Amino acid sequence: MDYAALRHDPEYAELNRALLDLVPVGSGPAVLDVGCGDGAVSEQLLLRDPAMSLIGADPDPDLLDAARARLGDRARFVLGDAAAVSRLFPSDAFDTVVLANCIHLVPDLAEALDAIGQVLAGGGRLVFNSAFYSGAETAADLPLYAELVGTARRVARTRGLPLARSAAGRPSGLRRSAEDYRAALDAAGFTGVDTTEREFTLGPDFLAALCSTPMFAAAALPGLDRHTAGALLAETMEKQYERAPFTITRRCVYFSAVRP
């Protein structure tokens, strides 16, 4: 399982559709897709509005290569993270900035929002979402996550894999609440802030694919390379599901805001 599997999952498609609906469709607007990864959401944006001028940015060169292979000359892709966009692009360069499923990976939210605000034109819109924030999980499902990670760690040790004792700390993005995001947008000077939360029921295919993503795998099994960690988590999840089938309910928060 990998990003490709996750991308083709219908539950993941629905999660993204709610974000894409927040992106204005116009006569060729300039759009920046920050954290574009392998270009999956960039592709969906261009399918909705083929006239748009789209640039994707991501700090992972391998994912950018995959994005270029996917979209060819339909978009341009550059190396950089959210905090770097004000150095990569001129002021007021974009009508819309999108961060799809990645805002929780931004370590310094204030710095990133300041940089994004600089490259957005006046009246431009920032849209983002996340299913990884404080409040995304339901209390009833927390034991399922704990069982998955605990079992995978035990299996890793029995196989002699170099598992670290613990991660370097829970990433700051995973500790943010929906209210934290709203407060950060207000502090950065954005207006017209609109937020919604939606619940999604995630089945085994989605969860197996999710387990293989670098962020989830690295946090759950520190010390292992992300491919080994992802494969082990997906294997553990599938066995856990075989013993007692389950679904997980997870919330996703969506934001839309305007630069004055």
Solvent accessible surface area in square Angstrom, and as a share of the most:
residue,aa,sasa,rsa
1,M,112,0.50
2,D,76,0.39
3,Y,81,0.31
4,A,40,0.31
5,A,34,0.26
6,L,8,0.04
7,R,59,0.21
8,H,141,0.63
9,D,12,0.06
10,P,104,0.65
11,E,51,0.23
12,Y,31,0.12
13,A,36,0.28
14,E,56,0.25
15,L,9,0.05
16,N,14,0.07
17,R,118,0.43
18,A,14,0.11
19,L,0,0.00
20,L,11,0.05
21,D,97,0.50
22,L,55,0.27
23,V,3,0.02
24,P,64,0.40
25,V,89,0.51
26,G,37,0.36
27,S,118,0.76
28,G,29,0.28
29,P,22,0.14
30,A,26,0.20
31,V,0,0.00
32,L,0,0.00
33,D,1,0.00
34,V,3,0.02
35,G,22,0.21
36,C,9,0.06
37,G,13,0.13
38,D,21,0.11
39,G,0,0.00
40,A,16,0.13
41,V,13,0.08
42,S,0,0.00
43,E,40,0.18
44,Q,75,0.33
45,L,0,0.00
46,L,8,0.04
47,L,110,0.55
48,R,82,0.30
49,D,7,0.04
50,P,109,0.69
51,A,68,0.53
52,M,10,0.04
53,S,67,0.43
54,L,6,0.03
55,I,23,0.12
56,G,0,0.00
57,A,0,0.00
58,D,10,0.05
59,P,83,0.52
60,D,28,0.15
61,P,78,0.49
62,D,100,0.52
63,L,36,0.18
64,L,2,0.01
65,D,84,0.44
66,A,44,0.34
67,A,0,0.00
68,R,102,0.37
69,A,90,0.70
70,R,68,0.25
71,L,5,0.02
72,G,47,0.45
73,D,142,0.74
74,R,115,0.42
75,A,16,0.12
76,R,133,0.49
77,F,11,0.05
78,V,26,0.15
79,L,102,0.51
80,G,10,0.10
81,D,66,0.34
82,A,5,0.04
83,A,22,0.17
84,A,12,0.09
85,V,0,0.00
86,S,35,0.22
87,R,182,0.66
88,L,74,0.37
89,F,16,0.07
90,P,97,0.61
91,S,81,0.52
92,D,77,0.40
93,A,34,0.26
94,F,7,0.03
95,D,64,0.33
96,T,3,0.02
97,V,0,0.00
98,V,0,0.00
99,L,0,0.00
100,A,10,0.08
101,N,34,0.17
102,C,14,0.08
103,I,1,0.00
104,H,6,0.03
105,L,96,0.48
106,V,15,0.09
107,P,111,0.70
108,D,69,0.36
109,L,18,0.09
110,A,72,0.56
111,E,85,0.38
112,A,1,0.00
113,L,2,0.01
114,D,83,0.43
115,A,4,0.03
116,I,0,0.00
117,G,15,0.15
118,Q,80,0.36
119,V,1,0.00
120,L,0,0.00
121,A,25,0.19
122,G,56,0.54
123,G,53,0.51
124,G,5,0.05
125,R,74,0.27
126,L,0,0.00
127,V,0,0.00
128,F,2,0.01
129,N,0,0.00
130,S,0,0.00
131,A,12,0.09
132,F,29,0.12
133,Y,6,0.02
134,S,55,0.35
135,G,36,0.35
136,A,0,0.00
137,E,42,0.19
138,T,27,0.16
139,A,85,0.66
140,A,87,0.67
141,D,15,0.08
142,L,90,0.45
143,P,87,0.55
144,L,42,0.21
145,Y,31,0.12
146,A,67,0.52
147,E,72,0.32
148,L,11,0.06
149,V,29,0.17
150,G,23,0.22
151,T,26,0.15
152,A,0,0.00
153,R,72,0.26
154,R,143,0.52
155,V,39,0.22
156,A,0,0.00
157,R,138,0.50
158,T,116,0.67
159,R,129,0.47
160,G,63,0.61
161,L,51,0.25
162,P,100,0.63
163,L,30,0.15
164,A,42,0.32
165,R,232,0.85
166,S,80,0.51
167,A,42,0.32
168,A,122,0.95
169,G,46,0.44
170,R,127,0.47
171,P,56,0.35
172,S,41,0.26
173,G,1,0.01
174,L,17,0.09
175,R,137,0.50
176,R,23,0.08
177,S,32,0.21
178,A,20,0.16
179,E,119,0.53
180,D,68,0.35
181,Y,1,0.00
182,R,72,0.26
183,A,59,0.46
184,A,21,0.16
185,L,0,0.00
186,D,82,0.42
187,A,94,0.73
188,A,45,0.35
189,G,38,0.37
190,F,10,0.04
191,T,66,0.39
192,G,57,0.55
193,V,26,0.15
194,D,80,0.41
195,T,45,0.26
196,T,72,0.42
197,E,92,0.41
198,R,93,0.34
199,E,108,0.48
200,F,18,0.07
201,T,78,0.45
202,L,4,0.02
203,G,10,0.09
204,P,41,0.26
205,D,94,0.49
206,F,8,0.03
207,L,7,0.04
208,A,1,0.01
209,A,1,0.01
210,L,13,0.06
211,C,3,0.02
212,S,16,0.10
213,T,9,0.05
214,P,30,0.19
215,M,35,0.15
216,F,25,0.11
217,A,0,0.00
218,A,53,0.41
219,A,37,0.29
220,A,9,0.07
221,L,0,0.00
222,P,15,0.09
223,G,53,0.51
224,L,18,0.09
225,D,84,0.43
226,R,86,0.32
227,H,138,0.61
228,T,49,0.28
229,A,0,0.00
230,G,2,0.02
231,A,65,0.50
232,L,5,0.03
233,L,0,0.00
234,A,8,0.06
235,E,51,0.23
236,T,7,0.04
237,M,3,0.01
238,E,77,0.34
239,K,106,0.45
240,Q,7,0.03
241,Y,62,0.24
242,E,133,0.60
243,R,149,0.54
244,A,63,0.49
245,P,101,0.64
246,F,29,0.12
247,T,76,0.44
248,I,7,0.03
249,T,40,0.23
250,R,14,0.05
251,R,67,0.24
252,C,0,0.00
253,V,1,0.00
254,Y,4,0.01
255,F,1,0.00
256,S,6,0.04
257,A,0,0.00
258,V,29,0.16
259,R,70,0.26
260,P,98,0.62
